[in-house]
Amino acid sequence: MIWVDLANATINGIVIGLLLALPALAVTLVFGIARFPNAATGDFMTFGAYTVVAAKSLLALPLAIGVAMACALTALLSLFFYWWVFRALVRRSPVASLIVSIGIALVVRSTITFFAGQSQYTIEVPLVRAWNFDGVRIVPTDLYIAGVAVTALVLTFCLLHLTPLGRRMRAVADNMELARASGINVGRVMITLFAIVGFYCGLGGVLIGIKAVVLPELGWELLLLLFAAVILGGIGSPLGAIIGMLVFSVSQEIASLWVGASYKIVFAFFLLLGVLLLRPQGILGKVRAVR
Amino acid sequence: MELYVSAIAIWVLIYTLMATGLALQYGFTGLINFGVVGFVAIGAYGSGILSQHGVPVWLSIPAGAALAGLAAYPLGRVTLRLGGDYLAIVTLGFSETVRIFIIKEEWLTRGTHGMPGLPRIFEDWAGRSSGDLTLLVLLVAVNVVIFLLMRGLIRSPFGRILAAVRDNEVAAKALGKDTASFKTRALMIGSALCGLGGAFQAHYITFIGPEQYVPLMTFYVWIAIMIGGAVSIRGIVVGTVILIGFLEGSRFLRDVFGGISEVQLASVRFWLIGMALICTVLYRPQGLFGERTKGTN
């Protein structure tokens, strides 16, 4: 019986890991290119989830259009904050951007609670029966979720490694001054970056909203997990973020068979301390020691 | 009315303790502590639990502060040899971990029920209202002592190394200073001050529960020092006064704008805190009085 539980937890962990890899990717890209941990990531996800709730309940739009709208609007939100805030802070210490990102997180979340209140919402999807293999259950909805996440991740890798724009982004991540000196338009790279970030946060938020319930703290409570996974994978490494997130969420799902789900954040915290103690550069990254 | 004024003054003085702690960490050393509320909670619960087991209040409050300082030690050791972002992330996780621990470990903390009936500091011999005044006097004295100690600390060789770490860590290292160790000590002292504020708060309102120690409180303290500029005692006091004025004043918002629900009021307050954080960093990084060149990046 224990094997069945383990298998189910592993499957669940992989699905959650894949969909949370989207915001983790957003965190690691900003960390690598704009050089600060973006604490607004979680609340961008919340915004995406609530957009779908609003699109479905207020405008009665079908789910697919709602999802597209959520991705687009979250991308716009992210671009707005780049244009208003982060653009002005590019030349200041990353600390300034970090503190401001917390302010953005508070502003986004409080705007949501002002209109939507503190109550829970669900994003309803057609119910489908799970496939049952001797107790090991696979829900087709999960497969769709995982499929969407994998597609988005593959597209990112194509963007980063196969297009001139991706090459420019990697150049800025490597050395912003050098990139600027070689004629790369850093501002344009940043706009692409924040558009992608918003898009992924929105998509990730919707998917997690489908899988769980939509709450004002939806994204904020995932923030530590995202940071921890990014550090585990190696800051600035997109592949690392995905691996880190998968390792994290599978081990978290398995651990919660024994310690209970409310200890998830605690688990993430101690795993993070362990990583920092033993291998601060993460699985695929370089050390970002004091410079 | 007198009671109200003294209550406000007590809140200000409790928050100045926390703000001083954070100012030592951020303003003077450049450390980003996003887990202020975790240390406040440890101070409050540490002192609260001790006092319920018969430890006198004058002993349990410093013990709570010391616990908060000690809790900062492992966080500092693990993160401070790395870049500054790590401390921000780890302290954020730490404060959430503390809150979940408080909720879940009911045998120690009574979980979500909270711990009512903590002893007040002077009630035994002064009664309720004059007890408040005595507490006020005590808090003024504690604040003055802390300010004097801080000033001494900042002007001492230790304080000069902290400033060097903040302004150019590589240079401080090149001079042979073990910067990680200095940063850890600054983190511990600052966190102990946050814990001290939390312990005083616990014995002032006589009730502690996990819902008091949410991340928003961390950013209350951040706002106080950002507005004040984080590097001067005057700035800390004025920043805290503005913060408490805002928190108290926003209660009356509902009288002005009718038809606004409790949740919406909380959202507005939350929104303004976020906006203030964004706008001070963007437009007034030195605070209302700070000098631009000092410690404001």
Interface residues (C-beta under 8 A of the other chain):
Chain A: F31 F36 P37 A39 V85 A88 L89 R92 S93 P94 V95 A96 L98 I99 V100 I102 G103 I104 A105 L106 V107 R109 S110 T111 T113 F114 G117 Q118 W220 L223 L224 F227 A228 I231 S262 Y263 I265 V266 A268 F269 F270 L272 L273 L276 L277 P280 V287 R288 A289 V290 R291
Chain B: G30 I32 F34 P74 V78 T79 R81 L82 G83 G84 D85 Y86 A88 I89 V90 L92 G93 F94 E96 T97 I100 F101 I103 K104 E169 V170 K173 T179 P215 L216 F219 W222 M226 S261 V263 Q264 A266 S267 V268 R269 F270 W271 I273 G274 M275 A276 L277 I278 V281 L282 P285 N297
